[in-house]
C-alpha cells in the first residue's frame, strides 16, 4: 500500500553559513563552499507496501546531486567498541591469551576498541573482578589463591596490549572504584543499620560489629603502593562477622561521615552510595590519593586508550571528575571515558552528564529497555524505538551515548537481565551500528556465544560481523529517515565524497515489507544487493535516484552497490570458535 505523494520546496542558506553535523565516531563536518557539496532541492514522500500507513506523511531532504564535485577533507572512519567478555567465560585463566589471538581478526571485521573485563585481583581467582580486592595486582602476585586473575597473568595482559597496539586496536580498562571485597581480616566498627529502601533511615541504634575491612595485601606487600585499607577508609559494609547477619551497615562513630551526599551520588533508595562489599569513602584523603595514584600508575603500566567506570551512580561524582582530570594529565585528552549509570531515566542521566561537564559518555540504558520491550511486544511501534533515549535526546553531545544491545549484566540469568528476543537482535544491532549518532558497542556473547549453565549460541544467525563491517565500510554521510510506518522503518546513509557508496537499511518487526527510498541520482543504474544475503533479489537504482528495497518477515536488510569497494570482504568466514 502506498500513500499519496506530497511535494514541497525548501531553501538553503549560503553554504558558507550552513553547517551539517556528522557524527561518525566523533566528527564535525563543515561546508565552506556551496560548490563543494549541493543538496537536490525538493522533498519526497515515503512509501511502503504491506503495512497500514498512518494519515500523516513525512518529508526528508533528497540526496546531494554530486558527491565528488570537489575534493574535501577525509571522512573519519567509523569506530566500534567490543565488550571483550561475557559473565560465564570459563575461569581457566586463559582469556587474555584468547583475546590476544583474536585481535587482528576482530580488527578486520571492524572492531577498533575492546572493553576488557576488570583486570585487578578479585576476592577469588574464579571471579569476574567486580568484587575487587587489590588495585595494584594485575595477575602478578600470589594472592587470593592464585597468581593469575580469572583472565590470566599480567605478562599475558601486556602481550595482549602489545598485539592490540600493533593491530591498531585500543583497549579500555574496566575500573571498579566503588568498593573492595575479600578483606584479609576483620576490624571492630561502630555502625547503624539502615533501611535498604531508604538508606537515610536508621533501623537500629549505634552498636559495634566485626566488619571485613582490613586489607593488608600480604602477597604484594608494599610493591607499587604502601597503602593498607582499614575501617576508617569505608562508609559501609553488608556483613557482621559476630552474628553472621547480613544487612546494610553504615559506619559511624568518628571514622566516617556516613554516605556521600546526594546529588554527589544518586538519590535512588534515598541515597545509593552503598552497593556491595566494603564501600570506599572517597572523601577520605588517603583513599582519594591512593586511587588517583593507581590511575596514574595504570596509565603508565598498560598502554590503554580508555576506561569504563563501573557503578558510577554509587560513588562521588566529584571524586570521579578529579580522577578523569588526573588521567588526562598523564596522557592529554587522548582517553575515552564511559560510565555505567544503570538507570532507566533519561533526565537523571542527562543531569549526571551535566554535573560531570560532559567529561565522559554513558551507556544508553533506556535504549536497551526499548529494544527489550519491542522484541517482546506484538508489532510494537518501531518509529518510537529511540524515544526517551540518550542518543536521541542529546544531539549536541551525541558521542555521550554508547549504544549497545546486551552486556554482561543484562545477559540472561543475570541480576539486571533485560531479555531481547533472538529475532530482534539483528534489527537492534542495525539500529546502533548503521545510524549517524552514538558510539556502538557489540557484545562478546553475541559474537562468540554464552557459556555456563544456561549456554546460548552466537546471535544474529552469525551475521553480526557483517553488520559491523557494513558500518566500517558504508555507513557514512547524511542520514535520511523513513520512519513512516509502525512496523517497518528504514533509512539511507548517503555517503561522502571519499566514502561515496552509502547504504540503505530496511527492517520489519512484522511481515515482509518494502520501502521506496532515495539514494541519489549519482547511483542511477547501479545494482544494489543485501550484504547479509538474506534478500536474494537485486535492486536497480532508477534515473531519479530511487530504489525499492525489501526485507523479510521480522528481519533487516542492508543494501549496498554490488560493485562497491569492499563487498568481497563479506564472503570471508568469521572465526567464532574462540574456545
Buried (B, 14 or more C-beta within 10 A) or exposed (E): EEBEEEEEEEEEEEBEEBEEBBBBBBBEBBBEEBEBBBBBEEBBBBBBBBBEBEEEBBBBBBBBBBBEBEEBEEBBBBBBBBBBBBBBBEBEBBBBBBBBEBBBBBBBBBBBBBBBBBBBBBBBBBBBBBBBBBBBBBBBBEBBEBBBBBBBBBEBBBBBBEBBBEBEBBBBBBBBBBBBBBBBEBBEBBBBBBBBEEBBEBEEEEBEBBBBBBBEBEBBEEEBBEBBBBBBBBBBBBBBBEEEEEBBBBBBEEBBEBBBBBEBBBEBBBBBBBBBBBBBBBBBEBBBEBBBBBBBBBBEBBBBBBBBBBBBBBBBBBBBBBBBEBBBEBBEEEBBBBBBBBBBBBEBBBEBBEBBEEBBBBBBBBBBBBBBBBBEEEBBBBBEBBEBBBBBBBEEBBBBBBBBBBBBBBBBEBEEEBBBBEBBBBBBBBBBBBBBBBBBBBBBBBBBBBBBEEEBEBBBBEBBBBBBBBBBBBBBBBBBBBBBBBBBBBBBBBBBBEBBBBBBBBBBBBBBBBBBBBBBBBBBEBEBBBBBEBBEEEBEBBEEBBBBBBBBEBBBBBBBBBEBEBBEBBEEEBBBEBE
